[in-house]
Amino acid sequence: MSRGQRARSAGVRFGSDGWRRVSLWGLLGVCVLAVVAGVALFTPVLSVRTVKIEGVVAVPQQQVRELLEIPSGRSMLRIDTTAIARRVASIPKVRTARVQRVFPSTVRVTVVERAPALYFESPQGAHLLDAESVEFAIEDAPIGVPKLVTDHPASDAPVTKAAVAVIAAVPPALAIQVDEVVARSISDISLNLKDGRTVVWGGMNDAARKSAVVLPLLTRPGTVFDVSSPNLVTVK
Protein backbone atom coordinates (compact mmCIF):
# COMPACT_ATOMS: atom_id res chain seq x y z
CA MET A 1 0.00 0.00 0.00
CA SER A 2 1.39 3.40 -0.96
CA ARG A 3 1.86 6.24 1.53
CA GLY A 4 -1.11 8.13 0.00
CA GLN A 5 -3.38 5.11 0.27
CA ARG A 6 -2.35 4.58 3.93
CA ALA A 7 -3.08 8.25 4.68
CA ARG A 8 -6.50 8.06 3.03
CA SER A 9 -7.29 4.84 4.92
CA ALA A 10 -6.24 6.41 8.23
CA GLY A 11 -8.41 9.47 7.41
CA VAL A 12 -11.46 7.30 6.83
CA ARG A 13 -10.92 5.43 10.08
CA PHE A 14 -10.46 8.73 11.97
CA GLY A 15 -13.64 10.15 10.42
CA SER A 16 -15.68 7.13 11.48
CA ASP A 17 -14.33 7.32 15.02
CA GLY A 18 -15.15 11.03 15.10
CA TRP A 19 -18.73 10.43 14.05
CA ARG A 20 -19.09 7.71 16.68
CA ARG A 21 -17.87 10.11 19.37
CA VAL A 22 -20.30 12.82 18.14
CA SER A 23 -23.14 10.29 18.25
CA LEU A 24 -22.25 9.25 21.78
CA TRP A 25 -22.12 12.85 22.98
CA GLY A 26 -25.41 13.55 21.23
CA LEU A 27 -27.04 10.57 22.93
CA LEU A 28 -25.65 11.72 26.27
CA GLY A 29 -27.05 15.21 25.68
CA VAL A 30 -30.50 13.80 24.92
CA CYS A 31 -30.39 11.76 28.12
CA VAL A 32 -29.42 14.82 30.16
CA LEU A 33 -32.25 16.86 28.62
CA ALA A 34 -34.70 14.06 29.35
CA VAL A 35 -33.59 13.98 32.99
CA VAL A 36 -33.87 17.77 33.28
CA ALA A 37 -37.34 17.71 31.69
CA GLY A 38 -38.45 14.96 34.06
CA VAL A 39 -37.17 16.90 37.06
CA ALA A 40 -38.98 20.05 35.89
CA LEU A 41 -42.24 18.27 35.11
CA PHE A 42 -42.58 15.79 37.94
CA THR A 43 -40.66 17.13 40.95
CA PRO A 44 -41.23 20.19 43.19
CA VAL A 45 -38.26 22.06 41.67
CA LEU A 46 -40.55 24.21 39.45
CA SER A 47 -43.82 23.75 41.33
CA VAL A 48 -46.33 26.58 41.72
CA ARG A 49 -45.83 28.29 45.06
CA THR A 50 -47.46 31.69 44.55
CA VAL A 51 -50.56 32.90 42.71
CA LYS A 52 -50.94 36.64 42.12
CA ILE A 53 -54.35 37.97 41.08
CA GLU A 54 -54.38 41.50 39.69
CA GLY A 55 -57.13 43.83 38.49
CA VAL A 56 -60.07 42.56 40.56
CA VAL A 57 -62.28 45.08 42.34
CA ALA A 58 -65.89 44.00 41.90
CA VAL A 59 -64.97 40.31 41.52
CA PRO A 60 -63.95 38.58 44.79
CA GLN A 61 -60.43 37.14 44.69
CA GLN A 62 -61.71 33.92 46.22
CA GLN A 63 -64.07 33.42 43.28
CA VAL A 64 -61.12 33.68 40.91
CA ARG A 65 -58.96 31.32 43.01
CA GLU A 66 -61.65 28.66 43.00
CA LEU A 67 -61.58 28.61 39.19
CA LEU A 68 -57.82 28.31 38.87
CA GLU A 69 -57.82 24.61 39.78
CA ILE A 70 -54.04 24.41 40.25
CA PRO A 71 -53.24 21.33 42.41
CA SER A 72 -50.70 21.74 45.18
CA GLY A 73 -47.22 20.94 43.93
CA ARG A 74 -48.17 21.10 40.22
CA SER A 75 -45.20 21.92 37.99
CA MET A 76 -45.22 25.33 36.30
CA LEU A 77 -44.72 23.54 32.99
CA ARG A 78 -47.83 21.40 33.44
CA ILE A 79 -50.41 24.14 34.01
CA ASP A 80 -52.70 25.01 31.11
CA THR A 81 -52.72 28.81 31.09
CA THR A 82 -55.26 28.99 28.26
CA ALA A 83 -57.78 26.78 30.07
CA ILE A 84 -57.32 28.71 33.32
CA ALA A 85 -57.86 32.04 31.57
CA ARG A 86 -61.00 30.67 29.90
CA ARG A 87 -62.45 29.60 33.25
CA VAL A 88 -61.75 32.98 34.87
CA ALA A 89 -63.23 34.81 31.88
CA SER A 90 -66.47 32.84 32.40
CA ILE A 91 -67.21 35.03 35.43
CA PRO A 92 -69.89 37.47 34.18
CA LYS A 93 -68.13 40.55 35.56
CA VAL A 94 -64.82 39.62 33.88
CA ARG A 95 -64.20 41.08 30.44
CA THR A 96 -60.81 39.46 29.83
CA ALA A 97 -58.39 37.28 31.79
CA ARG A 98 -54.72 36.58 31.15
CA VAL A 99 -52.65 33.90 32.88
CA GLN A 100 -48.85 33.98 32.83
CA ARG A 101 -46.05 31.83 34.23
CA VAL A 102 -43.49 33.89 36.14
CA PHE A 103 -40.59 31.55 36.80
CA PRO A 104 -39.52 29.97 38.98
CA SER A 105 -42.76 29.53 40.95
CA THR A 106 -45.42 32.23 40.39
CA VAL A 107 -48.62 32.23 38.36
CA ARG A 108 -49.93 35.71 37.56
CA VAL A 109 -53.63 36.20 36.74
CA THR A 110 -54.51 39.60 35.26
CA VAL A 111 -58.21 40.44 35.11
CA VAL A 112 -59.97 43.26 33.28
CA GLU A 113 -63.45 43.73 34.72
CA ARG A 114 -66.51 44.89 32.84
CA ALA A 115 -67.47 48.50 33.53
CA PRO A 116 -71.13 49.59 33.41
CA ALA A 117 -72.00 51.98 30.59
CA LEU A 118 -75.79 51.95 31.05
CA TYR A 119 -78.43 50.20 33.10
CA PHE A 120 -82.11 49.49 32.69
CA GLU A 121 -84.71 48.70 35.32
CA SER A 122 -86.85 45.58 35.61
CA PRO A 123 -88.78 43.92 38.45
CA GLN A 124 -85.60 41.96 39.19
CA GLY A 125 -83.52 45.13 39.66
CA ALA A 126 -81.01 47.17 37.67
CA HIS A 127 -79.46 45.33 34.71
CA LEU A 128 -75.91 46.56 34.11
CA LEU A 129 -74.62 46.76 30.53
CA ASP A 130 -71.01 47.33 29.52
CA ALA A 131 -69.73 49.26 26.49
CA GLU A 132 -70.31 46.18 24.30
CA SER A 133 -73.95 45.86 25.43
CA VAL A 134 -73.13 42.76 27.48
CA GLU A 135 -75.37 42.34 30.52
CA PHE A 136 -73.11 41.21 33.36
CA ALA A 137 -75.00 41.85 36.61
CA ILE A 138 -78.37 42.62 38.18
CA GLU A 139 -77.63 44.80 41.18
CA ASP A 140 -77.72 48.40 42.37
CA ALA A 141 -76.46 50.70 39.64
CA PRO A 142 -73.27 52.58 40.54
CA ILE A 143 -73.59 56.32 41.04
CA GLY A 144 -73.11 58.22 37.81
CA VAL A 145 -74.12 55.44 35.40
CA PRO A 146 -76.92 56.66 33.10
CA LYS A 147 -80.28 54.90 33.00
CA LEU A 148 -81.59 53.54 29.72
CA VAL A 149 -85.21 54.42 29.00
CA THR A 150 -86.72 52.42 26.16
CA ASP A 151 -89.84 50.33 25.57
CA HIS A 152 -88.28 46.89 25.44
CA PRO A 153 -84.74 46.94 26.87
CA ALA A 154 -82.58 43.87 26.39
CA SER A 155 -78.85 43.43 25.92
CA ASP A 156 -79.31 41.95 22.45
CA ALA A 157 -82.03 44.38 21.29
CA PRO A 158 -80.95 46.68 18.42
CA VAL A 159 -82.29 49.77 20.20
CA THR A 160 -80.38 48.91 23.37
CA LYS A 161 -77.18 48.30 21.40
CA ALA A 162 -77.63 51.64 19.64
CA ALA A 163 -78.07 53.44 22.95
CA VAL A 164 -74.93 51.84 24.34
CA ALA A 165 -73.00 52.81 21.21
CA VAL A 166 -74.16 56.42 21.57
CA ILE A 167 -73.18 56.77 25.23
CA ALA A 168 -69.79 55.24 24.37
CA ALA A 169 -69.31 57.81 21.59
CA VAL A 170 -70.16 61.04 23.45
CA PRO A 171 -67.27 63.11 24.81
CA PRO A 172 -66.32 62.27 28.42
CA ALA A 173 -67.14 65.83 29.49
CA LEU A 174 -70.71 65.25 28.31
CA ALA A 175 -70.98 61.63 29.45
CA ILE A 176 -70.55 62.60 33.10
CA GLN A 177 -73.54 64.94 32.78
CA VAL A 178 -75.93 62.34 31.35
CA ASP A 179 -78.67 61.11 33.67
CA GLU A 180 -80.82 59.15 31.19
CA VAL A 181 -80.49 57.85 27.66
CA VAL A 182 -83.92 57.85 26.03
CA ALA A 183 -84.02 55.52 23.01
CA ARG A 184 -87.24 55.56 20.99
CA SER A 185 -85.58 53.85 18.01
CA ILE A 186 -82.08 53.22 16.71
CA SER A 187 -82.17 56.63 15.00
CA ASP A 188 -84.00 58.59 17.71
CA ILE A 189 -81.86 58.73 20.83
CA SER A 190 -81.72 61.63 23.29
CA LEU A 191 -79.60 62.37 26.34
CA ASN A 192 -81.33 63.84 29.37
CA LEU A 193 -78.75 65.74 31.40
CA LYS A 194 -78.66 66.05 35.18
CA ASP A 195 -79.39 69.78 34.99
CA GLY A 196 -82.64 69.25 33.07
CA ARG A 197 -81.35 69.99 29.57
CA THR A 198 -81.73 67.54 26.68
CA VAL A 199 -79.36 66.68 23.85
CA VAL A 200 -81.08 65.20 20.81
CA TRP A 201 -78.40 62.90 19.41
CA GLY A 202 -80.26 60.96 16.76
CA GLY A 203 -78.61 57.74 15.63
CA MET A 204 -75.12 56.26 15.70
CA ASN A 205 -74.05 57.94 12.46
CA ASP A 206 -71.66 60.94 12.36
CA ALA A 207 -70.63 60.35 15.98
CA ALA A 208 -67.27 62.11 15.57
CA ARG A 209 -68.86 65.21 14.07
CA LYS A 210 -71.59 65.30 16.73
CA SER A 211 -68.99 65.00 19.46
CA ALA A 212 -67.08 67.93 17.99
CA VAL A 213 -70.06 70.30 17.93
CA VAL A 214 -72.05 69.32 21.02
CA LEU A 215 -69.88 70.83 23.77
CA PRO A 216 -69.60 74.30 22.19
CA LEU A 217 -73.35 74.15 21.52
CA LEU A 218 -74.07 73.47 25.20
CA THR A 219 -72.51 76.84 26.12
CA ARG A 220 -75.48 78.60 24.55
CA PRO A 221 -78.69 79.38 26.45
CA GLY A 222 -81.43 76.82 25.90
CA THR A 223 -82.96 73.55 27.07
CA VAL A 224 -82.97 71.36 23.94
CA PHE A 225 -79.81 71.00 21.87
CA ASP A 226 -80.25 69.07 18.63
CA VAL A 227 -77.12 67.63 17.03
CA SER A 228 -78.88 64.84 15.14
CA SER A 229 -77.84 66.66 11.95
CA PRO A 230 -74.42 67.94 13.00
CA ASN A 231 -74.13 70.30 10.03
CA LEU A 232 -77.38 72.03 11.00
CA VAL A 233 -77.58 72.11 14.79
CA THR A 234 -80.41 73.84 16.65
CA VAL A 235 -81.06 75.15 20.14
CA LYS A 236 -84.46 75.71 21.74
N, C-alpha and C positions, 0 to 999 in steps of 0.2 A: 504494500500500500504506500502510495506517495505521501510526502509531507502535507500536501494540499488536501488529499483525501482524508488523512488522519485529523487534520484541523477541522474539516467540515463535519466529520463524524463526531468529534468532541463537541462541536457547537450544537449539533442536534441533541446530543445527550444532555448538555447543559440546559438547553431550552426546555426540554421535557421536564427536567428536575425543577426548573424555575416555575413552570406552570403548575406542577404538583404542589410546590410550596405555596403559591398564590391560592390554589384551591383549598389547601388546608387552613390557611389564614382566613379565607372567606367563610369557610364552614365554622371556624371558631367565632368569627364576628357575628354570624347569624345566631349561634348558640347564646352568645352574650346578650344580644338584643332580645332574644326570646326570654331569657332569664329576667332582664330588666323589665320587659313588658309584663311578665307574670307578677313580678314584685309590685309594679305600679297598679295593676288591675285587681289583684287578689290579696294584697296585704294592706295594713293600715298606713303605709308610708305616705300615700297621697289620698287619704280618706278625708271626707268632708268634716270639718270641725266647726266652721262658722257659716251662718247664713245671714246676709245683710239684706234687709228689705227697705227700699228707698221709694219715696214719692207718695206714700199712702197718707191720707188725711181723713177722708170719709170712710175708707175701707179699713176695718180692723186688721191689725197685723196678724192676729191669731187666725183669722179667716184665710189669709194668704198662706200662712205656715201649714195649715191643715191640707192645702192643695199641693204642696210641694212634693210630698210623698218620697222623701229622701231617707232611706233606712240608715240607722246608725252604723257608722263604719264603712259606708259605701264609697268606693274609689271615685275620685273626681272624674276619671276617664270613663266611668260606667254610668254617669247620670245623663239622661236625655233632656238637654236644655230646651229643645223644641217642644217636647211633650209637656214639660213643666210650664213653659210660657203659655201654651195653649190652655192648660187648666186654669191658670191664674186669670187669663183674659176672659174666661167664661163667667167671672163675677160681673154682674150687670153694671156696677159702677166703674169697672175698669175699661178704659179705652184701648190701651195697649200694655203689653208686658214683655219685658226682655230679661233673659236669664243668661248670666255669664259665669264662666269659671275664672276665678282669680287664684292662681297657684301660689302657694302649694295647697291650701286647704279651705278656701272661701268660695261660697256661691253667692253671687250678687243678683238680686231680683229688683229690677227698676220698673216701677208702675207709673203709668200716666192715667189719671182718673178722668172720668167724664165730668164736664162742667155744665151746669144747667144754662140753657139759652132762653128758654121759655117754659111756662107750665100752663096746664089747663086743669080746670076743676071737674070733678065727678063725685058721685056719692061716696066713692072709695077714698077720696082725698085729692091732693094735688099731684098730677102726673108730670114728672120732670122730663124735659126733652133737651138733648144736647144740640150742638151746632150741626149735627148730621141728621137731626130729627129722630134720633134713637131714644126711645123711652127707657129710662134706666132705674127709676124709683118712683114709688108713690109715698110721699111724705110731705112734711111741711116745706113750703117753698122758701128758699133762702131770701133774706132781705135784698131788695134791689133787682130781683129777677122779674121781668115783665110777664104779665098774665096774657094768655092767648084767649081771645073772645071770637068764637066762630060757632056755626050751627052744629057741626058734627066733627069735633076734634078727634083725631087719631094720629098716631105717629106715622102711619103709612098713607094718610089721606093727602091728596095733592094740595089742598088748600093749607093744611098744616105745614107741609114741606115748604110751600111758598112763603108762609109767614116766618118760618125759621130762617130761610134764606135771606129774607129782607132784614131781619134783626141782626143777622151776621154781617150784612153789607153796610149798615149805617155807620157813620163815624163814631168812634168811642165817646166823643164829647156829647153826642146826641143820645147814644145808647143808654148812658147813665141817667138820662132824663125821662126815659120811656117807662110809663106805668102799665099800659095795655097795648097789645097789638090786636087790632080789630080786622079780621079777615073775612070779607063777604064773598070773595072769590079769589082765584089766583091772580087776577089783575086789578083787584079792588081791595087794597090793604092800606090801613091808616094806623098812625102811631098817636095814641093819646098820651100826652106828656103829664108829668106830675103837677105842673103848674096850671093845668086846665086847657092848655093849647093843644091843637091837633095838627099833625103833619099828614097830609094826604100823599102817600108814597106811590100808589098804583101797583104795578106788578114788579117782577124781578128784573125786567129789562132796564138798560141804561143806569145800572146801579152806581157806576163810577161817576157819571155826570151828575146824578142826583146827590150823591155824597158831596160833590164839589160845590153845589149851589145852596144846599139846605142850611148850612150854618150861617152864612151871610144873610140869608133870607130871614132867619129867626131873629135877627137884630132889629127888624122892622116892627112897628106896632101892628097888632092884629091877633086873631085867635085861630084862624085856619090858614095853613100854609101849604099850598098845593104844588108839589114838585113832580107830579105824575107825568107831566110833559116838561122835562127839565129845560127845554129851550123856550118855554113860554110859562114861566112860573107866575102864580097869583097869590095874593094875600087878601084875606077878608077880616 
